[in-house]
């Protein structure tokens, strides 16, 4: 049952991604190794949207490492079905850290058996385009997995998730799979464990930066950030990355939404007033604004379709199928145009 749930959700989200994003451009998909275990290492700019994206777009099952405080209770079955393993931190109590030994042993076995695993190497999420300094977590896990599985191939795959906007829907997504690190190539028997882990981390940092439009926070970063918009993201990943680095002053900048656009977006929101209002109330419950895009993703996948289905049934019952079709078309078209206005 859990296996059916996993793949049903995986392929549902894979197709839903084509609706939530205006355009998805993938680069380096052929870089995903086929001859060993793979530890995916994406940047982390979208809360739970990031693992859902990678999980739905990769070719087979992928196990994710997740903070332990979300485990237990009524969601446990779903977390297990989604291939999630708990990671305990000091804030969860020093005594709980020992439980990580069980989790990490499972990770070693998964990688040794050629499976996919995902861990966010930045250690926490944020809503900036540049890559933060990586923690040692993923590099240490890969190093220890290689020692546990001597003679087997284990890779770390850098992944760049590049959002056209961190809060709006219908943006362009550039998903970049970088050059994989074969962990055994970065183990020097003359160095101790800490030194080997640092070698892996430094190389991973470099390769992850190559997968991002804006890898570094420089003095030009505020201007470069404004150049990531609906127009420029039509460019290829490599062309936009080059333009941001060398000619950002020549690129069009993001524009603030004027009052007229606000009025139009409000009018267009009327057919979907109830789900939009519910979405706003739910999103406002989160102090961490990084969750905005994730909540819009989740609500768009489930709340809006449920609203459209239930109200369409009522409209069809009282006014007929022609009126229902007109109503449903109005709801869908108006929300798409509204998002385009908000993104412009």
C-alpha positions as CSV (number, residue, x, y, z in Angstrom):
1,X,0.0,0.0,0.0
2,X,2.8,2.4,0.9
3,X,4.6,1.7,-2.4
4,X,1.4,2.4,-4.3
5,X,0.9,5.7,-2.4
6,X,4.5,6.7,-3.1
7,X,4.4,6.2,-6.8
8,X,0.9,7.6,-7.2
9,X,2.0,10.8,-5.5
10,X,5.3,10.9,-7.3
11,X,3.7,10.8,-10.8
12,X,0.8,13.1,-9.7
13,X,3.3,15.8,-8.6
14,X,5.4,15.2,-11.7
15,X,2.5,16.3,-13.9
16,X,1.3,18.9,-11.4
17,X,4.7,20.6,-11.6
18,X,3.9,21.4,-15.3
19,X,0.9,23.4,-14.0
20,X,2.5,25.1,-11.0
21,X,5.5,26.3,-13.0
22,X,5.2,28.2,-16.2
23,X,8.2,26.4,-17.6
24,X,10.5,23.7,-16.3
25,X,14.0,23.4,-17.9
26,X,16.1,20.5,-16.8
27,X,19.9,20.4,-17.4
28,X,22.3,17.5,-16.8
29,X,19.7,14.9,-16.3
30,X,22.1,12.4,-17.9
31,X,24.5,13.1,-15.0
32,X,22.5,11.0,-12.6
33,X,24.8,7.9,-12.1
34,X,23.4,4.5,-13.0
35,X,26.1,2.3,-11.6
36,X,26.0,3.1,-7.8
37,X,24.3,4.7,-4.9
38,X,23.6,8.4,-5.2
39,X,23.3,11.0,-2.5
40,X,21.5,14.0,-4.0
41,X,22.6,17.3,-2.6
42,X,20.3,20.1,-3.6
43,X,20.4,23.7,-2.5
44,X,17.5,24.6,-0.1
45,X,15.4,27.7,-1.0
46,X,11.8,26.4,-0.9
47,X,11.1,24.5,2.4
48,X,9.3,21.2,1.7
49,X,8.8,22.2,-1.9
50,X,12.4,21.3,-2.6
51,X,12.3,17.6,-1.6
52,X,8.9,17.2,-3.4
53,X,10.4,18.6,-6.6
54,X,13.5,16.3,-6.5
55,X,11.5,13.3,-5.4
56,X,8.9,13.7,-8.2
57,X,11.5,14.5,-11.0
58,X,14.0,11.8,-10.3
59,X,13.7,8.4,-12.2
60,X,13.2,6.1,-9.1
61,X,12.5,6.0,-5.4
62,X,14.5,8.5,-3.3
63,X,14.8,8.4,0.5
64,X,14.9,11.8,2.3
65,X,16.5,12.7,5.6
66,X,14.1,14.9,7.6
67,X,14.3,16.6,11.0
68,X,13.0,14.3,13.7
69,X,10.4,16.5,15.2
70,X,8.0,16.0,12.4
71,X,7.9,12.2,13.0
72,X,5.3,10.5,15.2
73,X,1.6,11.0,15.5
74,X,-1.0,10.7,12.7
75,X,1.4,11.6,9.9
76,X,3.9,8.8,10.6
77,X,2.3,6.4,8.0
78,X,2.7,9.1,5.3
79,X,6.3,9.9,6.3
80,X,7.2,6.2,6.1
81,X,5.4,5.9,2.7
82,X,7.3,8.9,1.4
83,X,10.6,7.2,2.3
84,X,11.6,9.7,5.0
85,X,14.2,9.0,7.7
86,X,14.5,11.1,10.9
87,X,17.7,13.1,11.8
88,X,18.1,14.1,15.4
89,X,19.8,17.4,16.3
90,X,21.1,18.8,19.6
91,X,17.9,20.8,20.0
92,X,16.0,17.5,20.1
93,X,17.9,16.5,23.2
94,X,21.5,15.3,23.5
95,X,20.3,11.8,24.4
96,X,18.5,11.5,21.1
97,X,21.6,12.0,19.1
98,X,22.5,8.3,19.5
99,X,19.3,7.4,17.5
100,X,21.1,8.8,14.5
101,X,23.3,5.7,14.4
102,X,20.3,3.7,13.3
103,X,19.3,6.2,10.7
104,X,22.8,6.5,9.3
105,X,23.3,2.7,9.1
106,X,20.1,2.5,7.0
107,X,21.6,5.2,4.7
108,X,24.9,3.3,4.3
109,X,22.9,0.2,3.3
110,X,20.7,2.1,0.9
111,X,23.7,3.7,-0.9
112,X,25.6,0.4,-0.9
113,X,22.6,-1.2,-2.6
114,X,22.6,1.4,-5.4
115,X,19.6,3.4,-4.0
116,X,18.9,7.1,-4.1
117,X,19.2,9.3,-1.0
118,X,18.6,13.1,-0.5
119,X,20.2,15.4,2.0
120,X,20.3,19.2,2.0
121,X,23.9,20.2,2.5
122,X,23.3,23.8,3.5
123,X,21.8,22.5,6.8
124,X,18.7,24.8,6.6
125,X,16.4,26.5,4.2
126,X,16.5,30.2,3.1
127,X,15.0,32.4,0.3
128,X,18.2,33.7,-1.3
129,X,19.7,32.7,-4.6
130,X,23.2,32.2,-3.5
131,X,24.6,29.1,-1.8
132,X,25.4,29.2,1.9
133,X,28.5,27.5,3.3
134,X,27.8,23.8,3.4
135,X,27.7,21.9,6.6
136,X,29.7,18.7,7.0
137,X,26.6,16.5,7.2
138,X,26.2,15.2,3.7
139,X,30.0,14.9,3.1
140,X,30.4,13.0,6.3
141,X,27.5,10.7,5.4
142,X,29.0,9.9,2.0
143,X,32.5,9.3,3.4
144,X,31.2,6.9,6.1
145,X,29.0,5.2,3.6
146,X,31.9,4.6,1.3
147,X,33.9,3.1,4.2
148,X,31.0,0.9,5.1
149,X,30.7,-0.3,1.5
150,X,34.3,-0.7,0.4
151,X,34.6,-1.5,-3.3
152,X,31.2,-0.2,-4.2
153,X,30.5,3.1,-6.1
154,X,28.9,5.8,-4.1
155,X,28.3,9.3,-5.6
156,X,27.2,12.7,-4.3
157,X,25.2,14.5,-7.0
158,X,25.1,18.4,-6.7
159,X,21.7,19.8,-7.7
160,X,20.7,23.4,-8.3
161,X,17.1,24.4,-7.8
162,X,16.7,27.8,-9.5
163,X,13.3,29.5,-8.9
164,X,12.2,32.4,-11.1
165,X,10.5,33.8,-8.0
166,X,10.6,32.5,-4.4
167,X,7.0,33.4,-3.6
168,X,4.9,33.6,-6.8
169,X,3.5,30.7,-8.8
170,X,3.7,30.2,-12.6
171,X,7.4,31.0,-12.6
172,X,10.2,29.3,-14.6
173,X,12.2,26.6,-12.9
174,X,15.7,25.7,-13.9
175,X,16.7,22.4,-12.4
176,X,20.4,21.6,-12.9
177,X,22.1,18.2,-12.1
178,X,25.8,18.9,-11.8
179,X,28.8,16.7,-12.2
180,X,28.7,13.8,-9.7
181,X,31.5,13.2,-7.2
182,X,32.7,9.7,-7.0
183,X,33.4,9.6,-3.2
184,X,36.3,7.1,-3.5
185,X,38.2,9.6,-5.6
186,X,38.3,12.0,-2.7
187,X,39.5,9.6,0.0
188,X,43.2,10.0,0.7
189,X,44.5,7.3,3.1
190,X,47.3,9.7,4.2
191,X,44.7,12.1,5.6
192,X,42.4,11.6,8.6
193,X,38.6,11.4,8.5
194,X,38.0,15.1,9.2
195,X,40.5,16.1,6.4
196,X,38.9,13.8,3.9
197,X,35.4,15.1,4.8
198,X,36.6,18.7,4.2
199,X,38.0,17.7,0.8
200,X,34.6,16.3,-0.2
201,X,32.7,19.3,1.2
202,X,34.9,21.9,-0.6
203,X,34.5,20.1,-3.9
204,X,30.8,19.7,-3.4
205,X,30.5,23.4,-2.6
206,X,32.2,24.3,-5.9
207,X,30.1,21.9,-7.9
208,X,26.8,23.1,-6.3
209,X,27.7,26.7,-7.1
210,X,28.1,25.7,-10.7
211,X,24.5,24.7,-10.7
212,X,23.1,28.0,-9.6
213,X,22.4,31.3,-11.4
214,X,23.9,33.3,-8.5
215,X,26.3,31.1,-6.5
216,X,27.8,33.9,-4.4
217,X,26.7,36.8,-2.4
218,X,28.8,39.6,-3.8
219,X,28.4,43.4,-3.7
220,X,26.5,43.1,-7.0
221,X,24.1,40.5,-5.6
222,X,21.2,42.9,-4.9
223,X,21.2,44.1,-8.5
224,X,21.7,40.6,-9.9
225,X,18.8,39.4,-7.9
226,X,16.4,42.0,-9.5
227,X,17.5,40.6,-12.9
228,X,15.9,37.3,-12.2
229,X,12.3,37.7,-13.6
230,X,9.7,36.5,-16.0
231,X,11.7,37.8,-19.0
232,X,15.3,36.8,-18.2
233,X,14.4,33.2,-17.1
234,X,13.3,32.5,-20.6
235,X,17.0,32.3,-21.4
236,X,18.9,29.0,-21.0
237,X,20.5,28.4,-17.6
238,X,24.0,28.9,-18.9
239,X,23.2,32.1,-20.8
240,X,21.4,33.6,-17.8
241,X,24.2,32.6,-15.4
242,X,26.8,34.3,-17.8
243,X,24.7,37.4,-18.2
244,X,24.1,37.8,-14.5
245,X,27.9,37.6,-13.9
246,X,29.1,39.9,-16.7
247,X,26.3,42.1,-17.9
248,X,23.6,42.4,-15.2
249,X,23.3,46.1,-15.7
250,X,22.0,45.4,-19.2
251,X,19.3,43.0,-18.1
252,X,15.7,44.0,-17.4
253,X,14.8,44.3,-13.8
254,X,11.9,43.2,-11.7
255,X,9.1,45.8,-11.6
256,X,6.8,46.6,-8.7
257,X,3.1,45.9,-9.3
258,X,1.3,49.2,-9.8
259,X,-2.1,50.1,-8.5
260,X,-3.9,49.3,-11.7
261,X,-2.4,45.8,-11.7
262,X,-3.5,45.3,-8.1
263,X,-7.0,46.3,-9.1
264,X,-7.1,43.8,-12.0
265,X,-5.6,41.0,-9.9
266,X,-8.3,41.6,-7.3
267,X,-11.1,41.5,-9.9
268,X,-9.7,38.3,-11.4
269,X,-9.5,36.8,-7.9
270,X,-13.3,37.0,-7.4
271,X,-14.2,33.6,-9.0
272,X,-11.7,32.0,-6.6
273,X,-12.3,34.3,-3.6
274,X,-12.9,31.5,-1.1
275,X,-9.9,29.3,-1.8
276,X,-7.7,32.4,-2.2
277,X,-8.9,33.7,1.2
278,X,-8.3,30.3,2.8
279,X,-4.8,30.1,1.3
280,X,-3.9,33.5,2.6
281,X,-5.1,32.7,6.1
282,X,-3.1,29.4,6.1
283,X,0.1,31.0,4.7
284,X,-0.1,33.8,7.3
285,X,0.1,31.2,10.1
286,X,3.8,30.7,9.1
287,X,6.3,33.1,10.5
288,X,9.0,31.7,8.2
289,X,8.2,33.2,4.8
290,X,10.3,30.5,3.1
291,X,7.1,28.4,3.5
292,X,5.1,30.7,1.2
293,X,5.9,28.9,-2.1
294,X,5.6,25.4,-0.5
295,X,2.2,26.2,0.9
296,X,1.0,27.6,-2.4
297,X,2.3,24.4,-4.1
298,X,0.4,22.2,-1.6
299,X,-2.8,24.3,-1.6
300,X,-2.8,24.5,-5.4
301,X,-2.5,20.8,-5.7
302,X,-5.4,19.9,-3.4
303,X,-7.5,22.9,-2.1
304,X,-8.3,24.5,-5.5
305,X,-9.2,21.3,-7.3
306,X,-11.4,20.2,-4.4
307,X,-13.1,23.7,-4.4
308,X,-13.6,23.6,-8.2
309,X,-15.0,20.0,-8.1
310,X,-17.4,20.6,-5.2
311,X,-18.8,23.9,-6.5
312,X,-19.0,22.7,-10.1
313,X,-21.2,19.8,-8.9
314,X,-23.5,22.3,-7.2
315,X,-23.6,24.6,-10.2
316,X,-24.4,21.7,-12.5
317,X,-27.1,20.5,-10.2
318,X,-28.9,23.8,-10.1
319,X,-28.1,25.5,-13.4
320,X,-27.0,22.7,-15.8
321,X,-23.8,21.5,-17.4
322,X,-23.4,24.4,-19.8
323,X,-23.4,26.9,-16.9
324,X,-21.1,24.6,-14.9
325,X,-18.6,24.4,-17.8
326,X,-18.6,28.2,-18.2
327,X,-18.1,28.6,-14.4
328,X,-15.2,26.1,-14.2
329,X,-13.5,27.7,-17.3
330,X,-13.8,31.2,-15.7
331,X,-12.3,29.9,-12.4
332,X,-9.3,28.3,-14.1
333,X,-8.6,31.0,-16.7
334,X,-9.0,33.9,-14.2
335,X,-6.5,32.4,-11.7
336,X,-3.9,31.8,-14.5
337,X,-4.2,35.4,-15.8
338,X,-4.1,36.7,-12.2
339,X,-0.8,34.9,-11.5
340,X,0.6,36.2,-14.8
341,X,-0.2,39.8,-13.8
342,X,1.3,39.3,-10.3
343,X,4.5,37.9,-11.8
344,X,4.9,40.6,-14.5
